[in-house]
Amino acid sequence: MDGDFNIAKWKSKPALLNQRVCRIKKSINEINLDYFFYLLPIPLLEINKSTSSITVKHLSNKQIENMLFPIPPVSEQYRIVETIEKLFSRLDQIQKNIV
């Protein structure tokens, strides 16, 4: 994975992966995927900041495997996601009213 490190949900048909992207799949039921989606940019930003490069930054599988995440109980993860999404909805409404 090269370049700036970002996350996105795949919203299309099944596809093959390019060498510059990775797919992260959950292996336990104790993780809400939306919670993980909102959480993942934080460690990626930290890795991005601390990764030196002359031309293009590189993110290895080992760096991803070594990430540690706070994993609250699933019920709390759902509450966190619900709060984040309410705030994003509110932000969308504010932006519509400004324009």
VOFIVEX-292147 format. One record per atom (N, C-alpha, C): residue number from 0; residue in one letter; chain; x, y, z. Coordinates in steps of 0.02 Angstrom, whole numbers, plus 32768, in hexadecimal, padded with zeros to 4 digits. Example, Ala and Ser with C-alpha at 12.3 -4.5 7.8 and 13.67 -1.06 7.14 Angstrom:
+-----+------+-----+------+------+------+
| seq | type | mol |    X |    Y |    Z |
+-----+------+-----+------+------+------+
|   0 |    a |   A | 8294 | 7EE4 | 8186 |
|   0 |    a |   A | 8267 | 7F1F | 8186 |
|   0 |    a |   A | 8294 | 7F5B | 8186 |
|   1 |    s |   A | 8282 | 7F90 | 8162 |
|   1 |    s |   A | 82AC | 7FCB | 8165 |
|   1 |    s |   A | 8285 | 8002 | 818A |
+-----+------+-----+------+------+------+
This chain:
+-----+------+-----+------+------+------+
| seq | type | mol |    X |    Y |    Z |
+-----+------+-----+------+------+------+
|   0 |    m |   A | 802A | 7FC6 | 8000 |
|   0 |    m |   A | 8000 | 8000 | 8000 |
|   0 |    m |   A | 802D | 803D | 8000 |
|   1 |    d |   A | 8029 | 8063 | 7FCB |
|   1 |    d |   A | 8055 | 809C | 7FC3 |
|   1 |    d |   A | 802D | 80DC | 7FBE |
|   2 |    g |   A | 804E | 8113 | 7FD0 |
|   2 |    g |   A | 802E | 8155 | 7FCC |
|   2 |    g |   A | 8011 | 8168 | 800F |
|   3 |    d |   A | 7FE0 | 8195 | 800F |
|   3 |    d |   A | 7FBE | 81A7 | 804C |
|   3 |    d |   A | 7F8F | 816E | 805F |
|   4 |    f |   A | 7F89 | 8162 | 80A0 |
|   4 |    f |   A | 7F63 | 8129 | 80B7 |
|   4 |    f |   A | 7F1C | 813E | 80C9 |
|   5 |    n |   A | 7EEC | 8124 | 80A5 |
|   5 |    n |   A | 7EA6 | 8136 | 80AE |
|   5 |    n |   A | 7E7C | 80F7 | 80B3 |
|   6 |    i |   A | 7E3C | 80FF | 80C6 |
|   6 |    i |   A | 7E0F | 80C7 | 80CC |
|   6 |    i |   A | 7DCE | 80D8 | 80A6 |
|   7 |    a |   A | 7DB1 | 80A5 | 8087 |
|   7 |    a |   A | 7D72 | 80AE | 8064 |
|   7 |    a |   A | 7D4D | 806C | 8066 |
|   8 |    k |   A | 7D0A | 8070 | 8066 |
|   8 |    k |   A | 7CE1 | 8034 | 8061 |
|   8 |    k |   A | 7CD8 | 8023 | 8017 |
|   9 |    w |   A | 7CE0 | 7FE4 | 8006 |
|   9 |    w |   A | 7CD5 | 7FCF | 7FC1 |
|   9 |    w |   A | 7C8A | 7FCB | 7FB5 |
|  10 |    k |   A | 7C72 | 7FED | 7F81 |
|  10 |    k |   A | 7C2A | 7FF1 | 7F75 |
|  10 |    k |   A | 7C18 | 7FD8 | 7F2F |
|  11 |    s |   A | 7C3D | 7FA9 | 7F16 |
|  11 |    s |   A | 7C31 | 7F91 | 7ED3 |
|  11 |    s |   A | 7C31 | 7F45 | 7ED1 |
|  12 |    k |   A | 7C33 | 7F2B | 7E95 |
|  12 |    k |   A | 7C36 | 7EE3 | 7E8A |
|  12 |    k |   A | 7C79 | 7EC8 | 7EA3 |
|  13 |    p |   A | 7C7E | 7E86 | 7EAD |
|  13 |    p |   A | 7CBE | 7E68 | 7EBF |
|  13 |    p |   A | 7CF4 | 7E7B | 7E8C |
|  14 |    a |   A | 7D30 | 7E86 | 7EA4 |
|  14 |    a |   A | 7D67 | 7E9B | 7E79 |
|  14 |    a |   A | 7DA9 | 7E7F | 7E92 |
|  15 |    l |   A | 7DDB | 7E83 | 7E68 |
|  15 |    l |   A | 7E1E | 7E6F | 7E7B |
|  15 |    l |   A | 7E41 | 7EAA | 7E9C |
|  16 |    l |   A | 7E6F | 7E9A | 7ECA |
|  16 |    l |   A | 7E94 | 7ECF | 7EEC |
|  16 |    l |   A | 7ED2 | 7EE1 | 7EC4 |
|  17 |    n |   A | 7EE3 | 7F21 | 7EC4 |
|  17 |    n |   A | 7F20 | 7F3A | 7EA7 |
|  17 |    n |   A | 7F56 | 7F34 | 7EDC |
|  18 |    q |   A | 7F95 | 7F37 | 7EC8 |
|  18 |    q |   A | 7FCC | 7F32 | 7EF8 |
|  18 |    q |   A | 7FCE | 7F6D | 7F28 |
|  19 |    r |   A | 7FAB | 7FA3 | 7F1A |
|  19 |    r |   A | 7FAF | 7FDE | 7F44 |
|  19 |    r |   A | 7F74 | 7FE6 | 7F74 |
|  20 |    v |   A | 7F4B | 7FB2 | 7F79 |
|  20 |    v |   A | 7F13 | 7FB4 | 7FA8 |
|  20 |    v |   A | 7F12 | 7F73 | 7FD0 |
|  21 |    c |   A | 7EEF | 7F75 | 8007 |
|  21 |    c |   A | 7EE7 | 7F38 | 802E |
|  21 |    c |   A | 7E9E | 7F32 | 8043 |
|  22 |    r |   A | 7E8B | 7EF7 | 8053 |
|  22 |    r |   A | 7E48 | 7EE9 | 806B |
|  22 |    r |   A | 7E4E | 7ED2 | 80B3 |
|  23 |    i |   A | 7E27 | 7EF1 | 80DE |
|  23 |    i |   A | 7E27 | 7EDD | 8124 |
|  23 |    i |   A | 7DE4 | 7EBD | 8132 |
|  24 |    k |   A | 7DE5 | 7E7F | 814B |
|  24 |    k |   A | 7DA9 | 7E5B | 815C |
|  24 |    k |   A | 7DA9 | 7E4E | 81A7 |
|  25 |    k |   A | 7D6E | 7E51 | 81C5 |
|  25 |    k |   A | 7D6C | 7E42 | 820C |
|  25 |    k |   A | 7D6D | 7DF7 | 8217 |
|  26 |    s |   A | 7D8E | 7DE3 | 824D |
|  26 |    s |   A | 7D93 | 7D9C | 825B |
|  26 |    s |   A | 7D6F | 7D89 | 829C |
|  27 |    i |   A | 7D54 | 7DBB | 82BF |
|  27 |    i |   A | 7D2F | 7DAD | 82FC |
|  27 |    i |   A | 7CED | 7DD3 | 82FA |
|  28 |    n |   A | 7CBD | 7DBB | 831D |
|  28 |    n |   A | 7C7B | 7DDB | 831E |
|  28 |    n |   A | 7C76 | 7E16 | 834D |
|  29 |    e |   A | 7CA8 | 7E22 | 8376 |
|  29 |    e |   A | 7CA6 | 7E58 | 83A7 |
|  29 |    e |   A | 7CB6 | 7E9C | 838A |
|  30 |    i |   A | 7CB9 | 7EA2 | 8348 |
|  30 |    i |   A | 7CC9 | 7EE2 | 8329 |
|  30 |    i |   A | 7C91 | 7EF6 | 82F9 |
|  31 |    n |   A | 7C76 | 7F31 | 8305 |
|  31 |    n |   A | 7C46 | 7F50 | 82D7 |
|  31 |    n |   A | 7C6F | 7F6E | 829E |
|  32 |    l |   A | 7C61 | 7F5B | 8260 |
|  32 |    l |   A | 7C8A | 7F72 | 8228 |
|  32 |    l |   A | 7C86 | 7FBE | 821F |
|  33 |    d |   A | 7C4E | 7FDD | 822E |
|  33 |    d |   A | 7C49 | 8026 | 8229 |
|  33 |    d |   A | 7C75 | 8047 | 825E |
|  34 |    y |   A | 7C77 | 802B | 829A |
|  34 |    y |   A | 7CA3 | 8044 | 82CE |
|  34 |    y |   A | 7CEC | 8040 | 82B6 |
|  35 |    f |   A | 7CFE | 8008 | 829B |
|  35 |    f |   A | 7D43 | 7FFE | 8282 |
|  35 |    f |   A | 7D53 | 802F | 824A |
|  36 |    f |   A | 7D22 | 803C | 821E |
|  36 |    f |   A | 7D2A | 806B | 81E7 |
|  36 |    f |   A | 7D39 | 80B1 | 8202 |
|  37 |    y |   A | 7D17 | 80C6 | 8236 |
|  37 |    y |   A | 7D22 | 8108 | 8252 |
|  37 |    y |   A | 7D63 | 810A | 827C |
|  38 |    l |   A | 7D77 | 80D2 | 8297 |
|  38 |    l |   A | 7DB2 | 80CF | 82C2 |
|  38 |    l |   A | 7DF3 | 80CB | 829A |
|  39 |    l |   A | 7DF4 | 80A7 | 8264 |
|  39 |    l |   A | 7E31 | 8098 | 823E |
|  39 |    l |   A | 7E58 | 80D4 | 8225 |
|  40 |    p |   A | 7E38 | 810B | 8211 |
|  40 |    p |   A | 7E60 | 8144 | 81FA |
|  40 |    p |   A | 7E91 | 8160 | 822F |
|  41 |    i |   A | 7E82 | 8157 | 826E |
|  41 |    i |   A | 7EAD | 8172 | 82A3 |
|  41 |    i |   A | 7EF3 | 8151 | 82A2 |
|  42 |    p |   A | 7EF8 | 810E | 82A6 |
|  42 |    p |   A | 7F3B | 80F1 | 82A3 |
|  42 |    p |   A | 7F5B | 80F9 | 825E |
|  43 |    l |   A | 7F32 | 80FB | 8228 |
|  43 |    l |   A | 7F4F | 8105 | 81E6 |
|  43 |    l |   A | 7F6F | 814A | 81E1 |
|  44 |    l |   A | 7F50 | 817C | 81FF |
|  44 |    l |   A | 7F6D | 81BF | 81FF |
|  44 |    l |   A | 7FAF | 81C0 | 8226 |
|  45 |    e |   A | 7FB1 | 819D | 825E |
|  45 |    e |   A | 7FEF | 8199 | 8285 |
|  45 |    e |   A | 8027 | 8177 | 825E |
|  46 |    i |   A | 8016 | 8141 | 823D |
|  46 |    i |   A | 8048 | 811E | 8214 |
|  46 |    i |   A | 805E | 814C | 81DB |
|  47 |    n |   A | 802F | 816E | 81BB |
|  47 |    n |   A | 803F | 819B | 8184 |
|  47 |    n |   A | 806F | 81D2 | 819B |
|  48 |    k |   A | 8062 | 81EE | 81D6 |
|  48 |    k |   A | 808D | 8224 | 81F1 |
|  48 |    k |   A | 80D3 | 820B | 8200 |
|  49 |    s |   A | 80D8 | 81CD | 8219 |
|  49 |    s |   A | 8119 | 81B4 | 822F |
|  49 |    s |   A | 8140 | 818E | 81FA |
|  50 |    t |   A | 8122 | 8186 | 81BF |
|  50 |    t |   A | 8143 | 8160 | 8189 |
|  50 |    t |   A | 816D | 8190 | 815F |
|  51 |    s |   A | 81AE | 8184 | 8160 |
|  51 |    s |   A | 81D8 | 81AF | 8137 |
|  51 |    s |   A | 81D8 | 8196 | 80EF |
|  52 |    s |   A | 81E2 | 81C5 | 80C2 |
|  52 |    s |   A | 81E5 | 81B2 | 807C |
|  52 |    s |   A | 820B | 81E7 | 8056 |
|  53 |    i |   A | 8229 | 81D1 | 8020 |
|  53 |    i |   A | 824A | 8200 | 7FF3 |
|  53 |    i |   A | 821A | 8210 | 7FBB |
|  54 |    t |   A | 81F7 | 81DE | 7FA3 |
|  54 |    t |   A | 81C8 | 81E9 | 7F6C |
|  54 |    t |   A | 8181 | 81D5 | 7F81 |
|  55 |    v |   A | 8176 | 8195 | 7F90 |
|  55 |    v |   A | 8133 | 817D | 7FA0 |
|  55 |    v |   A | 8136 | 8155 | 7FE2 |
|  56 |    k |   A | 8108 | 8162 | 800E |
|  56 |    k |   A | 8105 | 813C | 804D |
|  56 |    k |   A | 80EB | 80F6 | 8040 |
|  57 |    h |   A | 8100 | 80C8 | 806B |
|  57 |    h |   A | 80EB | 8082 | 8064 |
|  57 |    h |   A | 80CF | 8069 | 80A7 |
|  58 |    l |   A | 8097 | 8047 | 80A4 |
|  58 |    l |   A | 8077 | 8028 | 80DE |
|  58 |    l |   A | 807A | 7FDD | 80D5 |
|  59 |    s |   A | 8099 | 7FBA | 8105 |
|  59 |    s |   A | 80A0 | 7F72 | 80FE |
|  59 |    s |   A | 8069 | 7F4D | 8122 |
|  60 |    n |   A | 8060 | 7F0E | 8110 |
|  60 |    n |   A | 8030 | 7EE3 | 8132 |
|  60 |    n |   A | 8042 | 7EDD | 817C |
|  61 |    k |   A | 8082 | 7EDB | 818A |
|  61 |    k |   A | 8099 | 7ED4 | 81D0 |
|  61 |    k |   A | 8082 | 7F10 | 81FA |
|  62 |    q |   A | 8086 | 7F4D | 81DE |
|  62 |    q |   A | 806F | 7F88 | 8202 |
|  62 |    q |   A | 8024 | 7F83 | 8211 |
|  63 |    i |   A | 7FFE | 7F6B | 81E1 |
|  63 |    i |   A | 7FB6 | 7F63 | 81EC |
|  63 |    i |   A | 7FA9 | 7F2D | 8221 |
|  64 |    e |   A | 7FCC | 7EF6 | 821D |
|  64 |    e |   A | 7FC3 | 7EC0 | 824D |
|  64 |    e |   A | 7FD6 | 7ED5 | 8294 |
|  65 |    n |   A | 8004 | 7F04 | 829B |
|  65 |    n |   A | 801B | 7F1A | 82DD |
|  65 |    n |   A | 7FF1 | 7F53 | 82FB |
|  66 |    m |   A | 7FBE | 7F6B | 82D7 |
|  66 |    m |   A | 7F94 | 7FA0 | 82F1 |
|  66 |    m |   A | 7F6C | 7F86 | 832D |
|  67 |    l |   A | 7F66 | 7FB1 | 8360 |
|  67 |    l |   A | 7F3D | 7FA1 | 839A |
|  67 |    l |   A | 7F01 | 7FD0 | 839A |
|  68 |    f |   A | 7EC7 | 7FB5 | 83AB |
|  68 |    f |   A | 7E8A | 7FDC | 83AA |
|  68 |    f |   A | 7E64 | 7FD6 | 83EB |
|  69 |    p |   A | 7E47 | 800D | 8402 |
|  69 |    p |   A | 7E1B | 8006 | 843C |
|  69 |    p |   A | 7DDA | 7FE6 | 8425 |
|  70 |    i |   A | 7DC8 | 7FAE | 8442 |
|  70 |    i |   A | 7D8C | 7F8B | 842E |
|  70 |    i |   A | 7D5C | 7F88 | 846A |
|  71 |    p |   A | 7D2F | 7FB8 | 846E |
|  71 |    p |   A | 7CFD | 7FB6 | 84A3 |
|  71 |    p |   A | 7CCA | 7F7F | 8495 |
|  72 |    p |   A | 7C9E | 7F70 | 84C4 |
|  72 |    p |   A | 7C69 | 7F3F | 84B7 |
|  72 |    p |   A | 7C42 | 7F53 | 8478 |
|  73 |    v |   A | 7C27 | 7F21 | 8456 |
|  73 |    v |   A | 7C03 | 7F2D | 8417 |
|  73 |    v |   A | 7BCB | 7F5F | 8420 |
|  74 |    s |   A | 7BA7 | 7F5B | 8457 |
|  74 |    s |   A | 7B70 | 7F8A | 8461 |
|  74 |    s |   A | 7B89 | 7FD3 | 8463 |
|  75 |    e |   A | 7BC3 | 7FDD | 8481 |
|  75 |    e |   A | 7BE1 | 8020 | 8483 |
|  75 |    e |   A | 7BF9 | 8035 | 843D |
|  76 |    q |   A | 7C13 | 8006 | 8417 |
|  76 |    q |   A | 7C28 | 8015 | 83D2 |
|  76 |    q |   A | 7BEC | 802F | 83AA |
|  77 |    y |   A | 7BB3 | 800E | 83B1 |
|  77 |    y |   A | 7B77 | 8024 | 838E |
|  77 |    y |   A | 7B62 | 806A | 83A3 |
|  78 |    r |   A | 7B67 | 8079 | 83E4 |
|  78 |    r |   A | 7B56 | 80BC | 83FC |
|  78 |    r |   A | 7B86 | 80F1 | 83E0 |
|  79 |    i |   A | 7BC6 | 80DF | 83DC |
|  79 |    i |   A | 7BF8 | 810D | 83C1 |
|  79 |    i |   A | 7BE9 | 811B | 8377 |
|  80 |    v |   A | 7BDB | 80E7 | 8351 |
|  80 |    v |   A | 7BCB | 80EF | 830A |
|  80 |    v |   A | 7B8C | 8119 | 8301 |
|  81 |    e |   A | 7B59 | 810B | 832A |
|  81 |    e |   A | 7B1B | 8131 | 8325 |
|  81 |    e |   A | 7B28 | 817C | 8333 |
|  82 |    t |   A | 7B51 | 818B | 8364 |
|  82 |    t |   A | 7B61 | 81D0 | 8373 |
|  82 |    t |   A | 7B87 | 81F2 | 833A |
|  83 |    i |   A | 7BB8 | 81CF | 831F |
|  83 |    i |   A | 7BDF | 81EA | 82E7 |
|  83 |    i |   A | 7BB2 | 81F8 | 82AC |
|  84 |    e |   A | 7B86 | 81C9 | 829C |
|  84 |    e |   A | 7B5B | 81D2 | 8261 |
|  84 |    e |   A | 7B28 | 8209 | 826C |
|  85 |    k |   A | 7B0F | 8212 | 82A9 |
|  85 |    k |   A | 7AE3 | 824A | 82B8 |
|  85 |    k |   A | 7B08 | 828D | 82AE |
|  86 |    l |   A | 7B46 | 828F | 82C4 |
|  86 |    l |   A | 7B6D | 82CC | 82BC |
|  86 |    l |   A | 7B7B | 82DA | 8272 |
|  87 |    f |   A | 7B89 | 82A6 | 824B |
|  87 |    f |   A | 7B94 | 82B0 | 8204 |
|  87 |    f |   A | 7B53 | 82C8 | 81E2 |
|  88 |    s |   A | 7B1A | 82AD | 81F6 |
|  88 |    s |   A | 7ADA | 82C4 | 81DA |
|  88 |    s |   A | 7ACE | 830D | 81EB |
|  89 |    r |   A | 7ADD | 831E | 8228 |
|  89 |    r |   A | 7AD5 | 8364 | 823D |
|  89 |    r |   A | 7B03 | 8392 | 8215 |
|  90 |    l |   A | 7B41 | 837C | 820B |
|  90 |    l |   A | 7B70 | 83A3 | 81E3 |
|  90 |    l |   A | 7B57 | 83AB | 819C |
|  91 |    d |   A | 7B3D | 8376 | 817E |
|  91 |    d |   A | 7B21 | 837A | 813A |
|  91 |    d |   A | 7AE9 | 83AE | 8137 |
|  92 |    q |   A | 7ABD | 83AE | 8169 |
|  92 |    q |   A | 7A86 | 83DF | 816B |
|  92 |    q |   A | 7AA0 | 8426 | 8171 |
|  93 |    i |   A | 7AD2 | 8430 | 819B |
|  93 |    i |   A | 7AF0 | 8473 | 81A3 |
|  93 |    i |   A | 7B0E | 848A | 8161 |
|  94 |    q |   A | 7B32 | 845D | 813F |
|  94 |    q |   A | 7B51 | 846F | 8100 |
|  94 |    q |   A | 7B1D | 8482 | 80CC |
|  95 |    k |   A | 7AE5 | 845E | 80CA |
|  95 |    k |   A | 7AAF | 846E | 809A |
|  95 |    k |   A | 7A92 | 84B2 | 80A9 |
|  96 |    n |   A | 7A8C | 84C3 | 80E8 |
|  96 |    n |   A | 7A6F | 8504 | 80FB |
|  96 |    n |   A | 7A9F | 853E | 80ED |
|  97 |    i |   A | 7ADF | 8531 | 80EA |
|  97 |    i |   A | 7B11 | 8565 | 80DC |
|  97 |    i |   A | 7B10 | 8577 | 8093 |
|  98 |    v |   A | 7B08 | 8546 | 8067 |
|  98 |    v |   A | 7B0D | 8551 | 801F |
|  98 |    v |   A | 7AD0 | 8570 | 8003 |
+-----+------+-----+------+------+------+
